[in-house]
Amino acid sequence: MTDHKQTPKHVAIIMDGNGRWAQMRLRPRLVGHHAGAKRVREVVKACPELGVKYLTIFAFSTENWKRTQTEVAGLMKLFKRYIRREAQNLLEEGVRVRFIGDRVRLEPALVDLMDGLELLTADNDKVHLTIALNYGGRDEVARAARRLAHDVEMGKLNPRDVCDETFPKYLDTYVLPDPDLVIRTSGEARISNFLLWQSAYSEYEFIDTLWPDFTAEVFAEVVGRFGARERRFGAVPV
């Protein structure tokens, strides 16, 4: 049995490298995205044994609309296919699913599936899977600021009460703990507008593995290294 004392309870993953994985095999980029979707299933199933209670994955950013129409359309079909195929498995495995991001730009059929999956798994508590879809950290903060400003304008919130404990209540992730560990695959060493507020004190792992090659074994290795880190949150070690 895994020792969970030094396990990150919340792991967030920037799933990068699908397109490159496919291109290295002389295949269309969408082939890589389909391969990556299979890894999501594997990583989610590995979470309970590793002691990971919360898993947040970056599926589609607010900047990804800049990709070709073919790739974007293919990704949207993949998201709908994933929800339809995985819904029952997620329910039976005790996974609660949430989506974060701005849903306004997404097609209604996809939003309906997202809403349905959230409702279907609402009573689950074994693993909390959060999928960031049409998500951007700056966009999230801006939307949160608008909601906060509205509450101030309506007299529901005193401006003097706005602080670093009040503001997170307006974020998409208000019911989730901040991530302990953020992993980015594919060798890129940047955070790409992901969980900007929430990851202020997260530990980071930038690894060379492309996402379709990110197996449960690789996940376990990265999570295992977390225990060697000293998290001081700005304090001086004793």
N, C-alpha and C positions, 0 to 999 in steps of 0.2 A: 504494500500500500504506500502511496506517495506521501511524504511528509509535507503537510500544507502550511507549516508555520511561516515559511518564507515565500509563500506563493502569492503572486499578484492576483488579487480577487477580481480586478477589472483589467482586461487586456483589450487594447484597441489596435486594429491592423489596417495599414494602408496597403491594399492588395495590388501591388504594381508588378508589371512585367508580362502580362498576358499577351499583348501584341507582339513583343519581342520574342517571346517563347514560340509563337506561331510562325513568325517571319524566319526564325532560325531553322524551322522545318519546312520552309517554302510553302507555307499554308496561309490562308487569309487570316487577318487579325481576329475575326470572330471565332475562329477555331480555338484560339487561345483563351478567349472569354468563356467558352463552353467548358474547356478543361479547367479553368479557374473555378467555375461554379461547383465542380465536383470536390474541389479542395475545401470549399466552405463547409460542405456536409461533413467531411472528415474532421476538420478542426472543431466544429461544434460538438461532435460526438466525443472528442478527446477531452473537452473541458471538465466534466465532472471528476474524472480520474486525476486530473492535474490540480484540482481545487480552484479552478477558474469559474467564478459564479456569473460574471458579466463579460460578454464579448461584444465589441462594437467593430463593425467592418465598414470600410469606405468603398461603397459600390459605384457611385456616380457623383461627380462633383458639379458644382455650378459652372465650372469652366469646361467641363467635358462636352458641352453643346457645341464647342468650336471644332469638334472632330467631324469627319465626313458624314453626310446624311445617311449613307449606307451603314456605317458603324453605329451611329446613334440609334437608328431604327432597329438594327439587329440587337443592340443591348436592351432596348425596351421590350422586344419580343422575348429575350432571354429572361428578363426579370419576371414577366408574366408567366413564362413557362416554369421558372423556378418555384414561384409561389404555388402554382397549381399542383406541381409534382411533389413538393416537399411539405405541403400543409399538414397532411395526415401524419407523416413521420415526425414532424416537429411537435405536433400535439401529443402523440404517443410517447415521445421521448422526454416530455416535461419541459420543453423549451418555450419560453415566452418571447414573442417577437414584437419589437417596436420599430417604427420607422421614424427617422429624423430628417429634416430638410424641408424645403419649400415645395409643397405639392401643387401649387397653382399652375405651374408650367407642364405638369405631367398629364397625360391623357386620362380621361375619366375612367376608362376600363381598368387601367393600371391602379389608379387610386382606389377604386372599388375593391380590387383584390387585396391591396395593402390593408384597407380598413377591415376587410373580412378576416384576414390572417391575424391581425391584432385582436379582434374580438374572439376568434376561435381559440387562441392560446392565452387569453387574459388571465386564466386561473392557474397557469403553470408557474413553477418557481424553481425548477432544477437548474436551468441555465437561462439567463436573460440575454437574448440576442438582439442587438440593436443594429439596424441596417441604415446607413447614411445614404440617402438617395436624393439626388438634386440638392446636395448639401455643400455649403461652404462656411467656414468658420466666420469670416467677416460678415457674410450675409446673415448668419444666425445672430451675431451680436447686434447687427443693425435692426433686425426684426424684433429682437428682445428689447432694444432701446425704444423702439416705437411703442411696444406694448406698455413698457414702463412709463413712458411719457404720457400715454393715454390715461393711465391710472392716476398719474399726478394731476393731469388736467381735470379729471372727473372727481377729484378730491378723495380718491381711494388710498392714496399714498402721499405722505408728507415728503417733500424733497430732502429734508434733513435726515430721513430714514433710509435714503439710498446709500448702500455701502456694498462691500464685496460679499456680504452674506445675503443681502436683498436681491442683488442683480441676478445671480444664478437661477432664482426662482422663475425668471422670465425666459430662460434658455430652453431649447428643445429637450435637453437632457436633465431637466429639473428633478426627475424622479430617480436619477442614476448617480452613483458615486463617481468621483473623478477617476480617470484611468490611472492605474499604478504603472503600467507598462504600455508603451506605444511601439509597435513593430512596423518597420517599412521594409518590404522586400524589393529585390531587383537591383540593389547596389546604389540607389539614389539616396543622398543624404540631405533631404529636405522634408518639411512637414506638409507642404502643399495645402495650406489653408484648412487643416483638419483639427478640429477640437482645440481651437486657439486658446480659449479661456480655460477649458477643463484640464488641459495638459500642462499647466504652468509648472507643476512639480512632478510631472511624470518622468519615469526613466525611459530612455529611448534605446532601441536596438535597430541599427541599419544593417541589413544582411544582404549578401549578394544573390541569394536564391531567388529565382523568378517565381511568381506566385503559383503557377501550375505545378511547380516542383516542391511546393511547401507542404510536406507531408506531416502527419501527426507526430512522427518522430522528430522532425525538425522543430516543430512547435514545442514539443516537450524539452528539447535541448535549450531553446531560447528562454522558456519559462524557468527552467532549472538554473540558468545563470543569474536570474533575478535575485536569488537568495544571497549572492555574494556582494550585492550592492549595499552601501550604507546610505540610507535616506535621512537627511538632516532637516529638510524643509527650511533652510536658512539659518538653522541653529549651529552652534559649535559642538563638535563631538565631545562626549564626556570622557 
